[in-house]
Amino acid sequence: MKFSYRHGFDPDYKNEPIREDAPSWLKSMFFASILDKLIYVDGDSRVQNTENRPLGIKSLIESLCAQNGQETDQQDLDSFYCHEALKGIIHYLPWYQFYDAVEIIGQHLKESDAKRPFSWGQKAYEELSFASYRQKVNDLFSTHKIEWKLSESSSLETPLPSDLELKINQADASLQDRFEPARKHYAKARYFALGSHKDPENSIKESISAVESVCRTYYPSASTLGDALKQMRKESVISPLLITVIEKFYAYTNAEPAVRHGSDKASSVLEYDAELALHISSAFIRTIIQRKK
């Protein structure tokens, strides 16, 4: 962090957490320290991409403009001007579209990674990978108290403590193949709890739906989560006390206004309630899958 930032001499830099903003200095830092090292002039046989950089400038401009409903002009796609054009586009994006761009660029890098030959251990390639981009974005944001963190899927989320994030990712990874319906519920729960458009009521609903989906996969004759938990209790595979906890959690989601049912009462659910529900559901999902193996 610069001297003027650390000591509060720059009036444009406020040393406080930032969520719904993307100051000009952040956009400039992102372009200069991260994006500029990944781009090359594409669509011009006179220009050789000797460093095998993954992002063509003109293609990226077209992608960003399409996402924002903007038209490109002749200068945007001119080899002599496209670099400055992209720099200007990034700089003048509204704050929310800037964060859209951070995600979109990550998605393009993931696609580029999939097309590259296996290259672990080759530092030149690793520096151009999505993993490297993600790390640099998160380091930049963390250093300057930006309250977003880029996930493995290239989505900006509210950051979690590292150990909790690991558990959340493990739960997501365990929901493969036969648990694909549960995976979709879980992805929605995570997005509503940690994403840029928070919806704690829907997050809690999707968290318990993910648990219900996993349980009904194991107990297909059950018509509700409650029925599945009763069958699970008879098997004695999981502690009855733990099953009671999930039954209470299920009861809470059914009783809490605006979560699973409409109500004439206003919702009192907070963002932190959704995070708690996400952690409870991920822990139980991992537990039941391991116990049933």
C-alpha positions in Angstrom: 0.0 0.0 0.0 1.3 3.4 -0.9 2.6 5.9 1.7 -0.2 8.4 1.0 -2.8 5.6 1.5 -1.3 4.2 4.6 -1.1 7.5 6.4 -4.4 9.0 5.0 -2.8 11.9 3.1 -4.7 11.1 -0.2 -8.2 12.6 0.2 -9.5 10.1 -2.5 -8.5 7.1 -0.4 -10.7 6.2 2.5 -9.1 3.6 4.8 -12.3 1.8 5.5 -14.1 -1.3 4.2 -15.6 -0.9 0.7 -18.5 -2.9 -0.6 -20.7 -0.9 -2.9 -18.1 1.2 -4.7 -15.1 0.7 -6.9 -12.9 3.9 -6.7 -10.9 5.1 -9.6 -7.6 4.1 -8.0 -8.8 0.5 -7.6 -9.7 0.2 -11.3 -6.3 1.7 -12.2 -4.5 -0.7 -9.9 -6.5 -3.7 -11.3 -5.6 -2.8 -14.8 -1.9 -2.0 -14.3 -1.0 -4.7 -11.9 -3.2 -7.6 -13.0 -5.1 -7.3 -16.3 -2.3 -5.6 -18.3 -0.1 -8.6 -17.9 -2.7 -11.0 -19.4 -3.7 -9.2 -22.6 -2.4 -9.0 -26.1 -3.6 -7.4 -29.4 -5.6 -10.1 -31.2 -7.1 -10.2 -34.7 -4.0 -8.7 -36.3 -1.4 -10.9 -38.1 1.2 -8.1 -37.7 1.2 -8.5 -34.0 2.6 -11.8 -32.5 1.6 -13.0 -29.1 5.0 -14.3 -28.2 4.3 -14.6 -24.5 1.2 -16.7 -25.1 -1.0 -14.3 -23.1 -4.5 -15.6 -22.8 -6.8 -12.6 -23.3 -7.2 -10.9 -26.7 -7.9 -7.2 -26.1 -10.5 -6.8 -28.9 -12.3 -10.0 -27.9 -12.4 -8.9 -24.3 -13.7 -5.4 -25.3 -16.5 -7.1 -27.3 -17.4 -9.4 -24.4 -17.5 -6.6 -21.8 -19.5 -4.3 -24.1 -22.0 -7.1 -24.9 -22.5 -7.8 -21.2 -23.2 -4.1 -20.5 -25.4 -3.5 -23.6 -22.9 -1.2 -25.2 -21.8 -0.8 -28.7 -18.1 -0.9 -29.8 -16.7 1.7 -32.1 -13.9 1.7 -34.6 -11.2 2.8 -32.2 -12.1 0.0 -29.8 -11.1 -2.6 -32.4 -8.2 -0.8 -33.9 -4.8 -2.4 -33.1 -3.2 0.9 -32.4 -5.8 2.1 -30.0 -7.5 -1.0 -28.5 -5.1 -1.2 -25.5 -6.0 2.4 -24.4 -9.7 1.7 -25.3 -9.8 -1.3 -22.9 -8.1 0.8 -20.2 -10.7 3.5 -20.6 -13.6 1.1 -20.6 -12.4 -0.5 -17.3 -11.8 3.0 -15.8 -15.2 4.4 -16.6 -17.4 1.3 -15.7 -19.9 1.9 -12.9 -18.7 0.2 -9.7 -21.1 -2.8 -10.1 -20.1 -3.3 -13.8 -16.4 -3.2 -12.8 -17.0 -6.2 -10.5 -19.0 -7.8 -13.3 -15.9 -7.4 -15.4 -13.6 -8.9 -12.8 -15.8 -12.0 -12.8 -16.1 -12.1 -16.6 -12.3 -11.9 -17.0 -11.9 -14.8 -14.6 -14.4 -16.8 -16.6 -12.4 -16.2 -19.8 -9.2 -17.3 -18.0 -10.9 -20.5 -16.9 -11.8 -21.2 -20.5 -8.3 -20.5 -21.6 -6.9 -22.8 -18.9 -9.0 -25.6 -20.2 -7.6 -25.2 -23.7 -4.0 -25.0 -22.7 -1.8 -28.2 -22.6 -0.9 -29.5 -19.1 1.7 -27.0 -17.7 2.0 -27.3 -14.0 5.5 -26.4 -12.9 5.9 -24.0 -15.8 5.9 -20.7 -14.0 5.3 -18.7 -17.2 2.0 -20.5 -17.8 1.0 -20.5 -14.2 1.3 -16.7 -14.0 -1.3 -16.6 -16.8 -3.7 -19.0 -15.2 -7.0 -18.3 -13.5 -5.6 -19.5 -10.2 -2.9 -16.8 -10.4 -5.5 -14.2 -11.4 -7.7 -15.1 -8.6 -4.9 -14.9 -6.0 -3.8 -11.5 -7.3 -7.4 -10.1 -7.3 -8.0 -11.3 -3.8 -4.7 -9.9 -2.6 -5.4 -6.5 -4.1 -8.9 -6.4 -2.7 -7.8 -7.6 0.8 -5.0 -5.1 1.0 -7.3 -2.2 0.2 -10.3 -3.5 2.3 -12.6 -4.4 -0.6 -15.2 -6.6 0.9 -15.4 -9.1 -2.0 -13.4 -12.2 -2.7 -13.2 -14.1 -6.0 -14.3 -17.8 -5.6 -13.0 -20.8 -7.5 -16.0 -20.4 -9.9 -15.0 -16.8 -10.6 -17.9 -15.3 -8.6 -17.3 -12.4 -6.2 -18.6 -13.3 -2.7 -18.4 -12.0 0.8 -15.2 -13.5 2.2 -15.3 -16.2 4.9 -12.6 -17.2 7.4 -10.3 -19.6 5.5 -11.2 -22.7 7.5 -14.9 -22.1 6.9 -14.4 -21.5 3.2 -12.5 -24.8 3.0 -15.4 -26.7 4.5 -17.9 -24.9 2.3 -15.9 -25.9 -0.8 -15.6 -29.5 0.4 -19.4 -29.7 0.8 -19.8 -28.4 -2.7 -17.3 -30.9 -4.1 -19.1 -33.8 -2.4 -22.3 -33.1 -4.3 -21.5 -34.8 -7.5 -23.4 -37.2 -9.8 -26.4 -38.6 -7.9 -26.5 -35.5 -5.7 -26.7 -33.0 -8.6 -30.1 -31.7 -7.6 -28.7 -31.0 -4.1 -25.7 -29.3 -5.6 -28.0 -26.8 -7.4 -29.9 -26.0 -4.2 -26.5 -25.6 -2.4 -25.1 -23.3 -5.1 -28.2 -21.1 -4.8 -27.9 -21.1 -1.0 -24.3 -20.0 -1.3 -25.0 -17.3 -3.8 -27.9 -15.8 -1.8 -25.8 -15.9 1.4 -22.4 -14.7 0.1 -23.0 -13.2 -3.3 -23.4 -9.5 -4.3 -27.3 -9.7 -4.2 -27.9 -11.1 -0.7 -31.2 -12.8 0.0 -31.0 -14.4 3.4 -34.6 -15.8 3.4 -34.0 -17.6 0.1 -30.6 -18.7 1.1 -32.0 -20.5 4.2 -34.7 -22.1 2.1 -32.1 -23.4 -0.4 -29.8 -24.6 2.4 -32.5 -26.8 4.0 -33.6 -27.9 0.5 -30.1 -29.1 -0.2 -30.1 -31.2 3.0 -33.6 -32.5 2.0 -32.4 -33.5 -1.5 -29.5 -35.5 -0.1 -31.6 -37.2 2.5 -34.3 -38.1 0.0 -31.7 -39.5 -2.4 -30.7 -41.9 0.3 -34.3 -42.6 1.4 -36.4 -42.4 -1.8 -39.6 -43.6 -0.1 -39.6 -40.5 2.1 -41.8 -37.7 0.9 -40.4 -35.0 3.1 -37.2 -34.3 5.0 -39.0 -35.1 8.2 -39.8 -38.6 6.9 -36.2 -39.1 5.8 -34.9 -38.1 9.2 -37.2 -40.6 10.9 -35.8 -43.4 8.7 -32.3 -42.2 9.4 -33.0 -42.4 13.1 -34.1 -46.0 12.9 -30.8 -46.9 11.1 -28.6 -45.5 14.0 -26.0 -44.5 11.4 -25.9 -40.9 12.8 -26.3 -39.9 16.4 -30.0 -39.3 17.3 -29.0 -36.1 19.0 -27.5 -34.8 15.8 -30.7 -35.8 13.9 -32.7 -33.8 16.5 -30.6 -30.8 15.7 -31.4 -31.1 12.0 -35.1 -31.6 12.9 -35.0 -28.4 14.9 -33.3 -26.6 12.0 -36.0 -27.9 9.6 -38.7 -26.8 12.1 -37.1 -23.3 12.2 -37.1 -22.9 8.4 -40.8 -23.9 8.3 -41.8 -21.6 11.1 -39.7 -18.5 10.3 -41.8 -16.0 8.4 -40.9 -15.5 4.7 -38.5 -18.4 4.6 -40.3 -21.5 3.3 -43.9 -20.1 3.5 -45.7 -16.8 3.0 -46.6 -14.9 6.2 -48.5 -11.9 7.3 -45.5 -11.0 9.5 -42.3 -9.2 8.3 -39.1 -11.2 8.0 -36.6 -10.8 10.8 -33.9 -12.9 9.1 -30.4 -11.4 8.9 -27.4 -12.1 6.6 -25.7 -13.8 9.5 -28.7 -16.2 9.9 -28.2 -17.3 6.3 -24.5 -17.9 6.9 -25.2 -20.0 9.9 -27.8 -22.0 8.0 -25.3 -22.5 5.1 -22.6 -23.8 7.6 -25.1 -26.1 9.3 -26.3 -27.6 6.1 -22.8 -28.1 4.6 -21.6 -29.8 7.8 -24.7 -32.1 7.9 -24.4 -32.9 4.2 -20.7 -33.9 4.5 -21.5 -35.9 7.6 -24.4 -38.0 6.1 -22.4 -38.7 2.9 -19.4 -39.9 4.9 -21.5 -41.9 7.3 -23.5 -43.6 4.5 -20.4 -44.7 2.6 
